[in-house]
Amino acid sequence: MKLLIVEDEAKTADYLRDGLAEQGWSVDVARDGNNGLHLAREFDYDVIVLDVMLPGLDGFSVLRELRLRKQTPVIMLTARDRIDDRVHGLGAGADDYLVKPFSFIELLARLQALVRRGRQQEQTELSIGDLQINLIARRAFRDGNRLDLTGKEFALLALLAQRRGQILSKTVIAAQVWDINFDSNTNVVEVAIKRLRAKIDGPFRSKLLHTVRGMGYVLETREDEDAGSARSPA
């Protein structure tokens, strides 16, 4: 499970990061609101822990901006035990609220509850054109034919399908699929894309996995290309 902590107090952030990492979470930390918003928008997290009092953008502003694009579960932290602050946070789109100081065990339980709730609401079947993906069974079919995908290939396909129509950079793909920081000297993403493309597009007339030069990759149907293919002689 992947989690983002947006907290400017170094001791609190380090304590949460280390404790959650011990519980098996993959944890990113942002020390201010602007960086926190950037990470929350750029990457997909199972849940976000967001402090209210932050340098740059405060937690409420981060949450409002995030909700314009994503519905990632968010639990807010505050040192102020005031009802109006909690109402403000919940009104801005927070899913839960904890007042400092808090029990780590309670935070962990609330995080796990938010993840369970989010997964229950997740779409389990995805389709793009004649491509069908079952996220639970981890199977994919194209035009009724089952695709023989490795675990990483399926994870890559699922990421692209869940964000269909969005151009994903190599950095985003490396972080989400391999949980690594992208190194420009590494061709792991290009190799994986090439192998996946051969399986989901190679035998089929219409192509779904596209390269956007200088930006990244996108999974989508393109009507003009499909029509052009249909008009082409056999």
DRENDO-1510 file (C-alpha; in Angstrom, 1 decimal, always signed):
<recs>
REC; n; res; u; v; w
REC; 1; MET; +0.0; +0.0; +0.0 .
REC; 2; LYS; +1.3; +3.4; -0.9 .
REC; 3; LEU; +0.9; +6.4; +1.4 .
REC; 4; LEU; +1.8; +10.1; +1.3 .
REC; 5; ILE; +2.5; +12.1; +4.5 .
REC; 6; VAL; +2.3; +15.9; +4.2 .
REC; 7; GLU; +3.8; +17.2; +7.5 .
REC; 8; ASP; +6.2; +19.9; +8.2 .
REC; 9; GLU; +7.2; +18.8; +11.7 .
REC; 10; ALA; +10.3; +16.6; +11.0 .
REC; 11; LYS; +10.0; +14.5; +14.1 .
REC; 12; THR; +6.3; +13.7; +13.5 .
REC; 13; ALA; +6.9; +13.0; +9.8 .
REC; 14; ASP; +9.9; +10.7; +10.5 .
REC; 15; TYR; +8.0; +8.9; +13.3 .
REC; 16; LEU; +5.0; +8.2; +11.0 .
REC; 17; ARG; +7.2; +7.3; +8.1 .
REC; 18; ASP; +9.2; +4.8; +10.1 .
REC; 19; GLY; +6.3; +3.3; +11.9 .
REC; 20; LEU; +4.2; +2.9; +8.8 .
REC; 21; ALA; +7.1; +1.4; +6.8 .
REC; 22; GLU; +7.5; -1.2; +9.5 .
REC; 23; GLN; +3.8; -2.1; +8.9 .
REC; 24; GLY; +4.5; -2.7; +5.2 .
REC; 25; TRP; +3.5; +0.7; +3.8 .
REC; 26; SER; +5.4; +2.4; +1.0 .
REC; 27; VAL; +5.7; +6.0; +2.3 .
REC; 28; ASP; +6.5; +9.3; +0.6 .
REC; 29; VAL; +6.9; +12.5; +2.7 .
REC; 30; ALA; +6.3; +16.1; +1.7 .
REC; 31; ARG; +7.4; +18.9; +4.1 .
REC; 32; ASP; +5.2; +21.7; +2.7 .
REC; 33; GLY; +1.8; +22.2; +1.1 .
REC; 34; ASN; +3.0; +22.9; -2.4 .
REC; 35; ASN; +5.2; +19.8; -2.7 .
REC; 36; GLY; +2.5; +17.8; -1.1 .
REC; 37; LEU; -0.1; +18.9; -3.7 .
REC; 38; HIS; +2.4; +18.1; -6.5 .
REC; 39; LEU; +3.0; +14.6; -5.3 .
REC; 40; ALA; -0.7; +13.9; -4.6 .
REC; 41; ARG; -1.6; +15.0; -8.1 .
REC; 42; GLU; +1.3; +13.3; -9.9 .
REC; 43; PHE; +1.2; +9.9; -8.2 .
REC; 44; ASP; -1.5; +7.5; -7.1 .
REC; 45; TYR; -1.7; +6.8; -3.4 .
REC; 46; ASP; -4.0; +4.5; -1.4 .
REC; 47; VAL; -4.4; +7.2; +1.3 .
REC; 48; ILE; -2.9; +10.6; +2.2 .
REC; 49; VAL; -2.1; +11.9; +5.8 .
REC; 50; LEU; -2.4; +15.7; +5.6 .
REC; 51; ASP; -1.5; +18.2; +8.3 .
REC; 52; VAL; -3.6; +21.4; +8.5 .
REC; 53; MET; -0.8; +23.8; +9.4 .
REC; 54; LEU; +1.8; +23.8; +6.6 .
REC; 55; PRO; +4.2; +26.3; +5.0 .
REC; 56; GLY; +3.1; +27.4; +1.6 .
REC; 57; LEU; -0.4; +26.1; +1.0 .
REC; 58; ASP; -2.2; +25.0; +4.2 .
REC; 59; GLY; -3.9; +21.7; +4.4 .
REC; 60; PHE; -7.3; +23.0; +3.6 .
REC; 61; SER; -6.0; +24.6; +0.4 .
REC; 62; VAL; -4.1; +21.4; -0.6 .
REC; 63; LEU; -7.3; +19.4; -0.1 .
REC; 64; ARG; -9.5; +21.7; -2.1 .
REC; 65; GLU; -7.1; +21.7; -5.0 .
REC; 66; LEU; -6.6; +18.0; -4.9 .
REC; 67; ARG; -10.4; +17.3; -5.0 .
REC; 68; LEU; -10.6; +19.1; -8.3 .
REC; 69; ARG; -8.8; +16.2; -9.9 .
REC; 70; LYS; -8.7; +13.2; -7.5 .
REC; 71; GLN; -10.7; +11.5; -4.8 .
REC; 72; THR; -7.8; +9.9; -2.9 .
REC; 73; PRO; -8.8; +9.1; +0.7 .
REC; 74; VAL; -7.4; +11.8; +3.0 .
REC; 75; ILE; -7.1; +11.9; +6.8 .
REC; 76; MET; -6.3; +15.3; +8.2 .
REC; 77; LEU; -4.1; +16.0; +11.3 .
REC; 78; THR; -4.4; +19.1; +13.4 .
REC; 79; ALA; -3.1; +20.4; +16.8 .
REC; 80; ARG; -6.2; +22.4; +17.2 .
REC; 81; ASP; -9.1; +20.6; +18.8 .
REC; 82; ARG; -11.8; +22.9; +17.5 .
REC; 83; ILE; -15.1; +21.8; +16.0 .
REC; 84; ASP; -15.1; +24.4; +13.3 .
REC; 85; ASP; -11.7; +23.2; +12.0 .
REC; 86; ARG; -13.0; +19.7; +11.7 .
REC; 87; VAL; -16.1; +20.9; +10.0 .
REC; 88; HIS; -14.0; +22.9; +7.6 .
REC; 89; GLY; -11.8; +20.0; +6.8 .
REC; 90; LEU; -14.6; +17.6; +6.2 .
REC; 91; GLY; -16.4; +20.2; +4.2 .
REC; 92; ALA; -13.3; +20.6; +2.0 .
REC; 93; GLY; -13.4; +16.9; +1.2 .
REC; 94; ALA; -11.4; +15.1; +4.1 .
REC; 95; ASP; -12.5; +11.5; +4.8 .
REC; 96; ASP; -11.3; +11.5; +8.4 .
REC; 97; TYR; -9.8; +13.7; +11.1 .
REC; 98; LEU; -7.3; +13.2; +13.9 .
REC; 99; VAL; -6.3; +15.7; +16.6 .
REC; 100; LYS; -2.7; +15.8; +17.8 .
REC; 101; PRO; -1.4; +14.2; +19.9 .
REC; 102; PHE; -2.9; +10.9; +18.7 .
REC; 103; SER; -2.2; +7.2; +19.1 .
REC; 104; PHE; -0.2; +5.6; +16.3 .
REC; 105; ILE; -2.4; +2.5; +16.7 .
REC; 106; GLU; -5.5; +4.6; +16.1 .
REC; 107; LEU; -4.0; +6.3; +13.1 .
REC; 108; LEU; -3.1; +2.9; +11.6 .
REC; 109; ALA; -6.6; +1.5; +12.2 .
REC; 110; ARG; -8.2; +4.6; +10.5 .
REC; 111; LEU; -5.8; +4.3; +7.6 .
REC; 112; GLN; -6.6; +0.7; +7.1 .
REC; 113; ALA; -10.4; +1.5; +7.3 .
REC; 114; LEU; -10.0; +4.2; +4.6 .
REC; 115; VAL; -8.1; +1.8; +2.3 .
REC; 116; ARG; -10.8; -0.9; +2.7 .
REC; 117; ARG; -13.5; +1.6; +2.0 .
REC; 118; GLY; -11.8; +2.9; -1.1 .
REC; 119; ARG; -11.2; -0.6; -2.4 .
REC; 120; GLN; -14.8; -1.5; -2.0 .
REC; 121; GLN; -15.7; +1.4; -4.1 .
REC; 122; GLU; -13.1; +0.7; -6.8 .
REC; 123; GLN; -14.1; -0.3; -10.2 .
REC; 124; THR; -13.1; -3.9; -10.7 .
REC; 125; GLU; -13.8; -4.2; -14.4 .
REC; 126; LEU; -12.2; -1.8; -16.9 .
REC; 127; SER; -12.6; -1.7; -20.7 .
REC; 128; ILE; -10.9; +0.3; -23.4 .
REC; 129; GLY; -12.3; -0.5; -26.9 .
REC; 130; ASP; -12.2; -4.3; -27.2 .
REC; 131; LEU; -9.7; -4.6; -24.2 .
REC; 132; GLN; -11.2; -5.9; -21.0 .
REC; 133; ILE; -9.4; -6.0; -17.7 .
REC; 134; ASN; -10.4; -7.7; -14.4 .
REC; 135; LEU; -8.5; -6.1; -11.6 .
REC; 136; ILE; -9.5; -8.7; -9.0 .
REC; 137; ALA; -8.7; -11.8; -11.1 .
REC; 138; ARG; -5.7; -10.0; -12.7 .
REC; 139; ARG; -6.7; -11.1; -16.2 .
REC; 140; ALA; -6.9; -9.2; -19.4 .
REC; 141; PHE; -8.6; -10.0; -22.7 .
REC; 142; ARG; -8.5; -8.4; -26.2 .
REC; 143; ASP; -11.3; -9.2; -28.6 .
REC; 144; GLY; -12.1; -12.1; -26.4 .
REC; 145; ASN; -8.6; -13.5; -26.4 .
REC; 146; ARG; -6.8; -13.8; -23.1 .
REC; 147; LEU; -3.5; -12.0; -22.9 .
REC; 148; ASP; -0.6; -13.8; -21.4 .
REC; 149; LEU; +0.9; -11.1; -19.1 .
REC; 150; THR; +3.5; -11.2; -16.4 .
REC; 151; GLY; +2.8; -9.6; -13.0 .
REC; 152; LYS; +4.6; -6.4; -13.9 .
REC; 153; GLU; +3.0; -6.2; -17.3 .
REC; 154; PHE; -0.4; -6.5; -15.7 .
REC; 155; ALA; +0.4; -3.9; -13.1 .
REC; 156; LEU; +1.6; -1.6; -15.9 .
REC; 157; LEU; -1.5; -2.2; -18.0 .
REC; 158; ALA; -3.8; -1.7; -14.9 .
REC; 159; LEU; -2.1; +1.7; -14.2 .
REC; 160; LEU; -2.5; +2.9; -17.8 .
REC; 161; ALA; -6.1; +1.7; -17.9 .
REC; 162; GLN; -7.1; +3.3; -14.6 .
REC; 163; ARG; -5.8; +6.5; -15.9 .
REC; 164; ARG; -6.9; +6.0; -19.5 .
REC; 165; GLY; -6.5; +9.1; -21.7 .
REC; 166; GLN; -3.9; +10.6; -19.4 .
REC; 167; ILE; -0.3; +10.8; -20.5 .
REC; 168; LEU; +1.9; +9.1; -17.9 .
REC; 169; SER; +5.6; +10.0; -17.7 .
REC; 170; LYS; +8.4; +7.5; -17.3 .
REC; 171; THR; +8.9; +8.9; -13.8 .
REC; 172; VAL; +5.3; +8.2; -12.8 .
REC; 173; ILE; +5.3; +4.7; -14.3 .
REC; 174; ALA; +8.6; +3.8; -12.6 .
REC; 175; ALA; +7.3; +5.0; -9.2 .
REC; 176; GLN; +3.9; +3.3; -9.4 .
REC; 177; VAL; +4.9; +0.0; -11.0 .
REC; 178; TRP; +8.4; -0.6; -9.7 .
REC; 179; ASP; +8.4; +1.8; -6.6 .
REC; 180; ILE; +11.7; +3.3; -7.8 .
REC; 181; ASN; +12.9; +6.8; -8.7 .
REC; 182; PHE; +13.3; +6.9; -12.5 .
REC; 183; ASP; +16.9; +7.0; -13.7 .
REC; 184; SER; +17.4; +8.4; -17.2 .
REC; 185; ASN; +20.1; +5.8; -17.7 .
REC; 186; THR; +17.6; +3.0; -17.1 .
REC; 187; ASN; +15.5; +1.6; -19.9 .
REC; 188; VAL; +13.2; -0.5; -17.7 .
REC; 189; VAL; +10.1; +1.5; -18.6 .
REC; 190; GLU; +10.8; +1.4; -22.3 .
REC; 191; VAL; +11.4; -2.3; -22.3 .
REC; 192; ALA; +8.3; -3.0; -20.4 .
REC; 193; ILE; +6.2; -0.8; -22.7 .
REC; 194; LYS; +7.6; -2.5; -25.7 .
REC; 195; ARG; +6.7; -6.0; -24.4 .
REC; 196; LEU; +3.3; -4.9; -23.3 .
REC; 197; ARG; +2.5; -3.2; -26.6 .
REC; 198; ALA; +3.5; -6.4; -28.5 .
REC; 199; LYS; +1.0; -8.4; -26.5 .
REC; 200; ILE; -2.0; -6.0; -26.4 .
REC; 201; ASP; -1.5; -4.3; -29.8 .
REC; 202; GLY; +0.7; -6.5; -31.9 .
REC; 203; PRO; -1.9; -9.0; -33.3 .
REC; 204; PHE; -4.7; -6.4; -33.5 .
REC; 205; ARG; -5.5; -3.8; -36.2 .
REC; 206; SER; -6.5; -0.9; -33.8 .
REC; 207; LYS; -3.8; +0.2; -31.5 .
REC; 208; LEU; -4.4; +1.3; -27.9 .
REC; 209; LEU; -1.0; +2.0; -26.3 .
REC; 210; HIS; +0.5; +5.2; -27.7 .
REC; 211; THR; +3.8; +7.0; -27.2 .
REC; 212; VAL; +3.6; +10.8; -26.8 .
REC; 213; ARG; +7.1; +12.0; -27.8 .
REC; 214; GLY; +8.9; +13.8; -25.0 .
REC; 215; MET; +6.0; +13.3; -22.5 .
REC; 216; GLY; +5.2; +9.6; -21.9 .
REC; 217; TYR; +2.6; +7.0; -22.7 .
REC; 218; VAL; -1.2; +6.9; -22.9 .
REC; 219; LEU; -3.7; +4.1; -23.2 .
REC; 220; GLU; -6.7; +5.2; -25.3 .
REC; 221; THR; -8.7; +4.5; -28.5 .
REC; 222; ARG; -8.1; +6.8; -31.4 .
REC; 223; GLU; -11.0; +6.9; -33.8 .
REC; 224; ASP; -9.0; +8.5; -36.7 .
REC; 225; GLU; -6.4; +5.8; -36.5 .
REC; 226; ASP; -9.1; +3.1; -36.3 .
REC; 227; ALA; -10.9; +4.5; -39.3 .
REC; 228; GLY; -7.7; +4.8; -41.3 .
REC; 229; SER; -6.8; +1.2; -40.5 .
REC; 230; ALA; -10.3; +0.1; -41.6 .
REC; 231; ARG; -9.9; +1.9; -44.9 .
REC; 232; SER; -6.5; +0.4; -45.5 .
REC; 233; PRO; -6.4; -2.5; -48.0 .
REC; 234; ALA; -6.0; -5.9; -46.5 .
</recs>
